[in-house]
Amino acid sequence: MTNYVKTFTCPTCETPASGAGHLCHPNSGAIPFTCEFCGKTISDARHVCVSMVDKLEYQCKKCGRLAVYDTMLCEAAPIDQD
């Protein structure tokens, strides 16, 4: 799991998030960034690449967005793996 530097307060859930914010409410000031999965420089805070798809494990209970790490969402819940 990635350790994020908590430097941004999410305006949606008011909890500390990474400098890039949560996928539910990204911090546009953190763009561009380098994707840890595909290595590309990205200008879309809600970027999802092919390398991430098989690793998606969480869904936000508020907005439905999917993420690899629970820390990337405001109200993360594990995706049913049935």
N, C-alpha and C positions, 0 to 999 in steps of 0.2 A: 504494500500500500504506500502511496506517495504521502510524504509529510508536507503540508502546505504552510506557508508563512501566513499567519492570520493578521492581515493588515487592512481588511475591508469589512465593514458591517453591512450585511445584506439588508436592503430596505424592505424586502418581503417578509423575512422571518426575524430580522434584527439580531442575528447571531453572527459571530466572526466567521469570515470565509477567507479563502485564499485571496491574494491580490487581484485575481481575475474574477472574484465573486463566485456565485453559484450559477449553474446553467439556467436556473429558474430566473435569475436576475443578474446577468453578467455585468462586470465593471468595464465599461468601454475604454477606460483609461489604461487598461492592461493589454491593449491590443497595439501592435501585433505580438504574437507569442509563438513559441516553437512547440508543436504537438509532440508529446512524449511517445506517441505510438507510431506515427509515420515520419516524424522528423522535419516536416515542412513548416515553413513560417506561415502562420495563419492570421487572417484579419477578420475572421468570424468567431466571436466568443462562444458560439454554440456548435462549433465544428465537431462532426462525427465522421471518422474515416473508416475504411474497410477494416483496418487493423483493430479498431475498437469494437466493432459489432459483436464478435464472439465473446468479448469480455464484459459486455453490458450486464450488470447484476442488480441494479437498483432503479426504481421508478419513483418519481416525486408524487406524493399523495395530493399535493396542491395543484400542480400543473400538468402532470403526466409525462414529463420529460424523462428520458432514460440516461443513466450514467454508469460508469465503471466503478466509481468510488462513492460511498454514501456521503462523504464530505462535499461532493459537488452539487448536492441538492438541498433544498430547504427542509423538506419532510420526506426523507428517503425511506423506502420500504423495499425489502427484497422482492425481486420478480419471481413469481411462481415458476418453478422449474419442472412442473408436472409433465 
